[in-house]
Structures are given as structure tokens and as C-alpha cells.
């Protein structure tokens, strides 16, 4: 949270100041470490997951499966029944990722021993964290699957990839992320559902340090980074969290500072309303592309915080920058451009550094304004991966956030303004 933010006189002033703070943030990857060592407030008996915090019995489906798998992985039980008893007895507890500045991909399960990417704004010292990408495998804990293969992969990330990546990052002196995001937007990424360019640019930037610092593990780390396109998503999420947090602390501001959802609900936080979550129903899909053999009846929501990228002008609001996504997320080029253009109507500004070639290098729309959303009835677009019943990824799609939490936030801000002026 910004330590210098003061409540400006008008909503417009507050929103302008909040956006200026966001624009000033320069997210930088400074290390990789186990969550217990990196995240203030993390405990060995705490498991983080996506969305506003819920009591354990409220978690269902794949998100519940992910939590049970995480409890087994951390040694609180040897099977699902034992893991459930551990939660019920309070031997292990659960909380929303963002209570500790973590952002979780899909189910977002984060445990004490898991390595997290540490992203920092050097100007303020503000930090955010995200776990490592589990790779292009069906057995991913963040997609609600825990098997022997999941466990082996998590051990590999903890024991080999995390330490190797940390050595390379420190040898490099940290990795500035905004320049990579800027360039990737001009190369077909929107930094949510498409990270092909960003992952490649990051790997190229770090390659000399990888070969210099890692000996036999250099090949291991190079294989991991080059083994898929989605490694950078976790960096984009942590970078977005640090940037979005720059908008906090501005009294009277109507800008959204965070979005996240669990298996039960979608929530937002708003600068002028502090850290409270305002919740509503889950998003609805506008277009989907499912893998062969699956239908829409197979879709399951099991959480997600990667929508933090939309908060800072990436992802669904920047679809016009990522036209290759029409093959994997549905729609067509004209539709994707139109979606981005529509988002300008509900955003308070345009990002001066993040620009879209297809729109003549216009800045991405940024700063969801709950009052504009209430006035227009236009909800934010979200680019999200689609999970399936029983676990695993079954496709990708474009969704709309629910209007309800934005409308409620606008009402609460209006009420607060009237109280101040009374």
C-alpha cells in the first residue's frame, strides 16, 4: 500500500493520483524463495488459495481438491480423509492469497515450502509473490489435481528449479519486468492468456546468468523456461499486483485495486473502500475454446487471481494486442479489437507505457472505475484458462466479470461521499 497517499478533494483528483502512482511502479524480479522465507505472515500450517477468504467447508470441487492435495504435500496427512480432518481440527488453516500479498493462478494453492517469485518496486519496497508455473502437464495442483506426478513435479520446482532460478536472478542483479511487458505487448501477448513473447524475452535476458551460475543445473533451468509459453504469466501476475497496490490509500478514489474469485464468488477491492472485498456471482463466459472431447457442461470454476492483470491494463482489456488468441480463446480479430475499445469506456485512463500496435500504439485502458461501470452497465472482460470437472485444464475463454460487486461498490462510495458532505 502506498505510504504517501493522501485523500484528494475530488473523486477525479483521487483517481488521477492513484493512476499516477500505478504508472510510477517499476516491478522487478528480485529473487525466488520458499514462501515461508519470503512472505511476511506465512506459516507452515497455513495454505493460501485464490479469492476472498472462505472457511474451509465452503470450498468445493477442484479448489477443495487442491487444498487437500496441498495438505498432503506438506505432510499434514497421508490421504484425502486425513487432510479433511486436519482442516476440521484446525491443524492446518486456509486463507485467501492476497491477505499476504500473494496472487494465485487458478486455484492458487500456495504452501510454506513452495518457491515463490519475489517481485518488488524498488522505489517503495512494495512486494508481491506468485508460485512458479507447474509446466505443461495435466497433473497441476493449481488445476485441482494431486497425484504422485504432481508431488514429484512440486519437489522438482522446490529443490531444483527454484534455487537455480534464484541464483540466476541474483547474478543478473534482478530482472526489470515492465520493459519485457512493454515489448511483449507489441509482439502478440496480452500477458494473461498469451505470454509467448514475454517468456522468450525473459529467458533470453537471463540466459547469460543461467549459464554462469548454475553448473549442471543450467540445463535444467533452461529446459524448464523453454518448455512452454506460460512461465511469464506468474511474473505478470506478481508485477500486476505490485502495480495495482500502488492505487491503494487514495480516499475517494473509485478505481478497482484488485479482482479475484474462488469456486464460490467473484470479489473486488476499491481504493476508496480500503481492503474490504465486495463480492458477487462468478463470471460468465462470452466465448470458449475447449479441448477435443469436452463440452461446456465440463467447465468448473475453481478460483483465479490472474485477473489482477486486467486491473493494470493487461489481459482481457488488451485483447487487441494479442490477436493470435482468436485461435485458442474464441472470437475473431475484429471482435477482440472491439472488446479493447469498449474497455476505454469504463477505465479512468490509458497507460502511457503499455501500448497496442493495432490501435496505433494507443495506451491500454487502465483503471476500472466502478462509477463508470455502474453508469454504462459494461463489465470488464477477463481472459482466463478453463478448468474441468475432476481437475485439469480443458480450454481457454473470454469471460465477463459480474456487474453486482461494481454496482455495490459504487453505491457504497456514493453513500460515503454524502456522509462526508453532510
DAMONOR-V41086 format. One record per pair of residues at least 4 apart in sequence whose ideal C-beta (glycine too) atoms are under 8 Angstrom apart, sorted by the first residue. I is the first residue (numbers start at 1). J is the second residue. Records with the same first field share a line. If there is no record, write none. Layout:
I = J, J
//
This chain:
1 = 5, 126, 245, 248, 249
2 = 21, 124, 245, 246, 247, 248, 249, 250
3 = 124, 249
5 = 17, 18, 21, 248, 249, 250
6 = 250, 251
7 = 14, 250, 251, 252
8 = 13, 14, 16, 17, 250, 251, 252
9 = 13, 252
10 = 14, 252
11 = 15, 252, 253, 254, 272, 371, 413, 417
12 = 16
13 = 17, 252
14 = 18, 250, 251, 252, 253, 254, 271, 272
15 = 19, 250, 253, 254, 255, 348, 349, 367, 369
16 = 20, 348, 349
17 = 21, 250, 253
18 = 22, 246, 247, 250, 253, 255, 271, 367
19 = 23, 247, 255, 348, 349, 366, 367
20 = 24
21 = 25, 246, 247, 250
22 = 243, 244, 246, 247, 312, 366, 367
23 = 351, 352, 353
24 = 123, 246
25 = 121, 123, 124, 126, 242, 243, 246
26 = 121, 122, 123, 176, 178
27 = 119, 120, 121, 176, 177, 178, 238, 239, 242, 243
28 = 119, 120, 121, 122, 174, 175, 176, 177
29 = 117, 118, 119, 169, 174, 175, 177, 235, 238
30 = 118, 119, 120, 169, 174
31 = 38, 118, 166, 169, 170
32 = 115, 116, 117, 118, 132, 162, 163, 165, 166, 169
33 = 37, 38, 115, 116, 118, 162, 166
34 = 38, 112, 113, 114, 115, 116, 158, 162
35 = 39, 42, 48, 102, 110, 111, 112, 113, 114, 115, 116, 129, 131
36 = 42, 43, 44, 112, 113
38 = 42, 116, 118, 129
39 = 100, 101, 102, 116, 129
40 = 100, 101
41 = 99, 100
42 = 46, 48, 100, 112
43 = 112
44 = 74, 112
45 = 76, 91, 92, 93
46 = 92, 93, 94, 95, 112
47 = 67, 70, 71, 74, 92, 93, 94, 95, 109, 110, 111
48 = 94, 95, 96, 97, 99, 100, 102, 104, 108, 109, 110, 111
49 = 59, 63, 66, 67, 94, 95, 96, 97, 104, 107, 108, 109, 110, 262, 303
50 = 63, 96, 97, 104, 105, 106, 107, 108, 260, 261, 262, 303, 304, 305
51 = 96, 108, 260, 261, 262, 263, 264, 265, 266, 267, 303, 304, 305
52 = 96, 260, 262, 265, 267, 277, 279
53 = 94, 95, 96, 99
54 = 58, 59, 94, 96, 262, 264
56 = 67, 87, 88, 93, 94
58 = 264
59 = 63, 64, 67, 94, 262, 263, 264
60 = 64, 263, 264
61 = 65, 144, 263, 300, 301, 302, 389
62 = 66, 107, 143, 144, 145, 263, 300, 302, 387, 389, 390, 391
63 = 67, 107, 144, 262, 263, 302, 303
64 = 68, 263
65 = 69, 144, 145, 146, 391
66 = 70, 107, 109, 141, 142, 143, 144, 145, 146, 302
67 = 71, 83, 87, 94, 107, 109
68 = 72, 80, 83, 84, 146
69 = 73, 83, 109, 141, 144, 145, 146, 150
70 = 74, 109, 111, 141, 146
71 = 76, 77, 83, 86, 87, 92
72 = 76, 77, 78, 79, 80, 82, 83, 146
73 = 111, 113, 141, 146, 150, 151, 154
74 = 92, 111, 112, 113
76 = 82, 83, 86, 91, 92
77 = 81, 82, 83, 85, 86
78 = 82
79 = 83
80 = 84
81 = 85
82 = 86
83 = 87, 92
84 = 88
85 = 89
86 = 91, 92
87 = 91, 92, 93, 94
95 = 99, 100
96 = 260, 262
97 = 102, 103, 104, 108, 110, 260, 305
98 = 102, 103, 241, 258, 260, 305
100 = 129
101 = 127, 128, 129, 241, 245
102 = 108, 110, 116, 128, 129, 130
103 = 108, 128, 129, 130, 237, 238, 240, 241, 260, 305, 306, 308
104 = 108, 109, 110, 130, 131, 142, 303, 304, 305
105 = 130, 131, 133, 142, 233, 234, 237, 304, 305, 306
106 = 142, 143, 302, 303, 304, 306, 385, 387
107 = 141, 142, 143, 144, 302, 303, 304, 387
108 = 131, 142, 303, 304, 305
109 = 141, 142
110 = 114, 116, 129, 131
113 = 158
114 = 131, 132, 154, 157, 158
115 = 131, 132, 157, 158, 161, 162, 163, 165, 166
116 = 129, 130, 131, 132
117 = 129, 130, 131, 132, 234, 235, 238
118 = 127, 129, 238
119 = 127, 128, 129, 130, 177, 235, 238, 239, 241, 242
120 = 125, 126, 127, 242
121 = 125, 126, 127, 242, 246
124 = 246
126 = 242, 245, 246
127 = 242
128 = 238, 239, 241, 242, 245
129 = 238
130 = 234, 235, 237, 238, 241
131 = 142, 234
132 = 157, 161, 162, 165, 231, 234
133 = 228, 230, 231, 233, 234
134 = 140, 141, 142, 150, 153, 154, 157
135 = 140, 153, 224, 227, 228
136 = 227, 228, 230
137 = 149, 153
138 = 145, 392, 393
139 = 145, 146, 147, 149, 150, 153
140 = 145, 150, 153, 392, 393
141 = 145, 146, 150, 154
143 = 302, 387, 391, 392, 393
144 = 302, 387, 390, 391, 392
145 = 150, 391, 392
146 = 150, 151
147 = 151
148 = 152
149 = 153
150 = 154
151 = 155
152 = 156
153 = 157
154 = 158
155 = 159
156 = 160, 161
157 = 161, 162
158 = 162
159 = 163
160 = 164, 217, 220
161 = 165, 220, 221, 224
162 = 166
163 = 167, 217
164 = 168, 210, 214, 217, 218, 220, 221
165 = 169, 221
166 = 170
167 = 171, 213, 214
168 = 172, 206, 209, 210, 212, 213, 214, 221
169 = 174, 175, 206, 209
170 = 174, 213
171 = 209, 212, 213
172 = 205, 206, 208, 209
175 = 180, 202, 205, 206
176 = 180
177 = 181, 235, 236, 239
178 = 182, 239, 353
179 = 183
180 = 184, 198, 201, 202, 205, 232
181 = 185, 191, 198, 236, 239, 314, 354
182 = 186, 353, 354, 355
183 = 187, 197, 201
184 = 188, 189, 191, 195, 197, 198, 201, 232
185 = 189, 190, 191, 314, 318, 321, 354, 355, 356, 357, 364
186 = 321, 355, 357
187 = 197
188 = 194, 196, 197, 321, 322, 323, 324
189 = 194, 195, 196, 197, 198, 321, 322
190 = 194, 314, 315, 316, 318, 319, 321, 322, 325, 383
191 = 195, 198, 232, 233, 236, 240, 309, 314, 315, 318
192 = 233, 236, 306, 307, 309, 310, 314, 315, 316, 383, 384
193 = 315, 322, 325, 328, 329, 383, 384, 385, 396
194 = 229, 322, 324, 325, 328
195 = 199, 229, 230, 231, 232, 233, 236
196 = 200, 229
197 = 201
198 = 202, 232, 235, 236
199 = 203, 225, 228, 229, 230, 231, 232
200 = 204
201 = 205
202 = 206, 225, 231, 232, 235
203 = 207, 222, 225, 226, 231
206 = 210, 225
207 = 211, 222
208 = 212
209 = 213
210 = 214, 218, 221, 222, 225
211 = 218
213 = 218
214 = 218, 220, 221
216 = 220
217 = 221
218 = 222
219 = 223
220 = 224
221 = 225
222 = 226
223 = 227
224 = 231
225 = 231
231 = 235
232 = 236
233 = 237, 306
234 = 238
235 = 239
236 = 240, 309, 314
237 = 241, 305, 306, 308, 309
238 = 242
239 = 243
240 = 244, 308, 309, 311, 312, 314
241 = 245, 258, 308
242 = 246
243 = 312
244 = 257, 258, 308, 311, 312
245 = 257
247 = 253, 255, 257, 271, 367
248 = 257, 271, 275
249 = 271
250 = 255, 271, 272
251 = 272
252 = 272, 413, 417
253 = 270, 271, 272
254 = 270, 271, 272, 348, 369, 370, 371, 409, 410, 413
255 = 270, 271, 348, 367, 368, 369, 370
256 = 268, 269, 270, 271, 311, 367, 368, 369, 370, 406, 409
257 = 269, 270, 271, 311
258 = 268, 269, 308, 311
259 = 266, 267, 268, 269, 305, 307, 308, 310, 311, 380, 401
260 = 266, 267, 303, 304, 305, 307, 308
261 = 265, 266, 267, 282, 283, 301, 303, 304, 305, 307
262 = 303
263 = 300, 301, 302, 303
264 = 282
265 = 279, 280, 281, 282
266 = 279, 280, 281, 282, 283, 401, 402, 405
267 = 277, 278, 279, 280, 405
268 = 277, 278, 370, 401, 405, 406, 409
269 = 273, 274, 275, 276, 277, 278
270 = 278, 370, 409, 413
272 = 413, 416
273 = 278, 409, 412, 413, 416
278 = 405, 408, 409, 412
279 = 405
280 = 402, 403, 404, 405, 408
281 = 402, 404
282 = 301, 402
283 = 301, 382, 384, 399, 400, 401, 402
284 = 399, 400, 402
285 = 296, 299, 386, 397, 398, 399, 400
286 = 381, 397, 398, 399, 400
287 = 329, 330, 331, 397, 398
288 = 296, 299, 329, 330, 386, 395, 396, 397, 398
289 = 327, 328, 329, 330, 395, 396, 397
290 = 294, 295, 296, 298, 299, 386, 394, 395
291 = 393, 394, 395
294 = 298, 388, 394, 395
298 = 388, 389, 394
299 = 386, 387, 388, 389, 394
300 = 387, 388, 389
301 = 387
302 = 387
304 = 384, 385
306 = 315, 384, 385
307 = 311, 315, 316, 382, 384, 401
308 = 312
309 = 314, 315
310 = 314, 315, 316, 317, 368, 380, 381, 382, 383
311 = 368
312 = 351, 366
313 = 317, 318, 347, 351, 354, 363, 364, 365, 366, 367
314 = 318, 354, 364
315 = 381, 382, 383
316 = 339, 343, 380, 381, 382, 383, 398, 399
317 = 339, 340, 343, 347, 364, 365, 366, 380, 381
318 = 322, 340, 354, 356, 364, 365
319 = 325, 336, 337, 339, 340, 381, 383, 398
320 = 336, 337, 339, 340, 341, 356, 358, 359
321 = 340, 356, 357, 358, 364
322 = 336
323 = 333, 336, 337, 358
324 = 328
325 = 329, 336, 383, 396
326 = 330, 331, 332, 333, 335, 336
328 = 396
329 = 383, 396, 397, 398
330 = 397, 398
331 = 335, 336, 339, 398
332 = 336
333 = 337
334 = 338
335 = 339
336 = 340
337 = 341, 358, 359
338 = 342
339 = 343, 381, 398
340 = 344, 356, 359, 364, 365
341 = 359
342 = 346, 378, 381
343 = 347, 365, 380, 381
344 = 350, 365
345 = 372, 376, 378
346 = 365, 368, 369, 372, 373, 376, 378, 380
347 = 365, 366, 367, 368, 369, 372
348 = 366, 367, 368, 369, 372
349 = 363, 365, 366, 367
350 = 362, 363, 364, 365, 366
351 = 355, 363, 364, 365, 366
352 = 363
353 = 363
354 = 363, 364, 366
355 = 361, 362, 363, 364
356 = 361, 362, 363, 364
357 = 361
368 = 372, 373, 380, 406
369 = 373
370 = 374, 406, 407, 409, 410, 413
371 = 375, 410, 413
372 = 376, 378
373 = 377, 378, 379, 380, 403, 406, 407, 410
374 = 406, 407, 410, 411
377 = 403
379 = 400, 401, 402, 403, 406
380 = 400, 401
381 = 398, 399, 400, 401
382 = 398, 399, 400, 401
383 = 396, 397, 398
384 = 396, 397, 398, 399
385 = 393, 395, 396
386 = 393, 394, 395, 396, 397
387 = 391, 392, 393, 394
388 = 392, 393, 394
401 = 405, 406
403 = 407
404 = 408
405 = 409
406 = 410
407 = 411
408 = 412
409 = 413
410 = 414
411 = 415
412 = 416
413 = 417
414 = 418
415 = 419
416 = 420
417 = 421
418 = 422
//
